[in-house]
């Protein structure tokens, strides 16, 4: 649990303070110094317009990580509400909620996000909407499953017999049991959101130039992939490192929770 908290704090700090560490303006064009190799004045080199790659990576963290955090949190809240409503609302409500969830799950997330972003048009708002609409279903499934397992617990039955409202039961009796499992799901969805934002950015549906974002940087560098491959390698490695770190933290969190449940 501690490692997950430390990792999330580090990523948040990178998104918030990364631009302050950038040595140059990430949008400043310097044609005479285009495609400079790493070293010297430009630690990671420059792109086809002479912009410092390190500065663009640091600024891009605010978009890639910040938007991924926002999308995953919105999905967490929305999916949890759907799952709890299904668990507490009776058989008809449960059937309607879960059939809706199954319908969304039937479509590949990234493909559906690309279609939605394509219909709405390129832009940050479309990106957030597309990834949020396609990223809440796993939370709903987990929340609903745990909610149904708690339905026959003594303290829940007593609360219902005492006339406690369903929102209060959900808040005080269901959410404390849901949080650990939902946090494990959230780490995985946070990593998927980073990949989704980068993928949509690479396809031209995400954050629009000249704003730096890791997927957009990959898009800009693709035409120079053979002559200057480091332009694509740096943002690609950044995405891979963040996703790998988050997934490893999620695995550590899952193992820690498993040990606690066995104790």
N, C-alpha and C positions, 0 to 999 in steps of 0.2 A: 504494500500500500504506500509506503513512504517513497519508494522509487518512482511510482506513478505520479505522486504529488510533485516530487522534485522535477520530473520530466515535463509535466504540464506547466509548471511555473517557469522553467527554462524556455519553453516554446513561447509562452505568453510574453516573457521579457524580450525574447528575440523579435517578436512581432511588434512590440511597443517601442523598444529602444534601438532596434536594428538600424533604422534610418539615421539615428544620431551618430552611429559608428561609421557610416559610409564616408569615405574620404572625398568623394566627388558628387556632383549633381548627377543623378542617374539618367536624366533626360538630356543632358548637355551634349550636343553633337560636335565632334572634333574630327572632321574628315581627314586631315593630314595624318592623324594617328590611328586610323582605322586598322583593325585586325592585328593589333600589336600582340606579341606573345607574352606569356606570363613573366613577371619579374620586373625589377626596377620600379618605375613610377606606377605601373599598373600591376598589382600583385597577381591578378588572375587574367590579365590581358584586357583587350578592348574588343567590341563587336564591330559589325560592318559599318556602323556610323560613328565609330570612335568613342562610344560610351563605355565607361568603366564597368566591367562585368561584376566585380565584387560589390560595387555600390548598388548595382541593379539587383543583385541577389539579396542584399540586406534590405533594400526597400521592398523587394518583392515578397519578403517574409510577411510583411504587414497584410498584403493582399492574400497570398496563398494560405498562410496559417490563420489569419484573422477571419477570412471568409469560411474556411473549413470549420473553425471553432463555432462560428455563428450558425452555420448550416446544421452541424451535428447537435448543437444545443436545441435549436428549434425542432429538429426531428425527435430528440429525446423527450421534450415536453409534450409535443403533439402525439407521439406514439404512446407515451405513458397514459395520457388522458384517454385515448381510444381503448387501450387495453384494460384500464380500470373500469371504464364505462361498460365494456363488454362483460367483465367479470361480475360487476355489481348490478347490472341493469336487467337481469332476467334472461330467459331463454331467447325471446324474440330479438331483444337488443343484441345479445351475444351473437346470434346467427347473422344478423345484418352487418354488424361490425366486422366479424371474421370473414364473411364472404367478400366484403369490400377489401379487406386486407389481402385476402388470397388473390383477388383480381389484380391488385397492384403488384403482388409478388410474382405474378405470372409473366411479367415483362422484365427483361434484363435491365438493371438499373441504369447503366451507362447509356444503353441504346435509347431507353425512354427519355433520359435527361437530354440527350442530343436532339431527339425529335421535338421535345417541348421547347428547348432553347432555340431551335431552328424556326419553330412557329412564332415564337414571341419576338425573335430578333436578338442580335448580339447585344450584350451589355451586362453589367453587374447584377441588376435587378432580375433579369431573366435567368442568369446563372444561379442565383440564390433560390429562386422559385423552383427551377427545374430540379435541383439537387435535393431540396427540401421535400418536394412532392414524391420523389422516388426513394427517400431515405428514412421513413418513419416506421415501416412495417415490422422490422425486427424488434423494435422497442415494444410495439403493441403486442406481438406474440409472447414476448417474455413477461410483460406486465399481466397479460390475461392469464397465462399459465400459472404464475405464482399467485395471482389473485384467486383463482379457482381452488388452489391447494389450501389457501388460508380460510376459505369460506366456512369450513366445519370446525375451525379451531374454537376452543372454548371461549376465549376472550372476545372473539368476533361475534359468536352467537349471543353472548351475554349483552354485548353492546347493541345488537339489533333488537333483542328483547326489551332492552331498557329504552328503546325509542330514539337512539342516537341517529342523527341524520347520516345518509350515505357519504356525503362529502367529508364529514368529520371522521367516519370510520376509515375512509380511504386515506385521510391525512395522518391519523394517529396510529392506525393498526396495519395498514397495507404498505404505505411508503417506506417505513423503516426496514421492512423485509425486502422491498424491491430494490433499494438503493445499491447494495453490493452487486447484484447480478446486472443491473442496468449500467453500472459503471464499467463492467467488463465489456458489455455490448458497445458502450459509448466509445471506448478506446479504439475498438475495431472500426466503428463508423467514422470516427475522427480521421483515422488513417485513410479510409475509403473516400472521405470528402476531399482530402488533399489530392488524392489521385484523380478524383472526378473534376475538381477545379482545374488541375493541370491539363487533363485531357481535353476539357472543353476550351481551355485557353489555347491549346495547341491547334484545335480545330477552328479557332477564330470566333467562338461563341462567348468567350469569357471577358475578362478585363481587357479593355481596348487600348492599343498603343496611343501615346508613347508611355503610358503607365507601365512600370515593370511588374511582371508577375511571372512565376517560374514557367508555366505552360506557354505564355506568350513569348518568353525568351526562347523557348525551344522552337516555336513557330518562326520567329525572326531568324534563327540560326540555321534552319534546315537547308537553305540554298547554298550555304557555305560548309555543309557537313563534311565534304571531302577535302576542301582546301584549308579549312580551319575547324577541325572537329571539336576542339576544346570549347568552342562556343556552345555546343549542345551538351558536352560532357558535364560542365559545371552545374547548370540547372538540373540536369538529369540526376546527377549524384546527390544534389541537395534534396530532391524529392524522395529518392530511394532511402537516403539516410534518415529523414524524418519519419517516413512510413515504417521503416524497419524498427526504429527506436520505439515508436508508439506501439507497434504490434508486440515487441518483446516486453514492454511494460505491461501491456494487457495480459500477456501470458503469465507474467510474474504475479499480477494481481489475482488472476484466476487460481493459480496454485496456492497463493496465500489464503484465499477464501476457502479453498478445498481443505487445507490443513486446519483452519479454524472450525469448519463444520465437523471434521472427524474428531477433534479434541473433545 
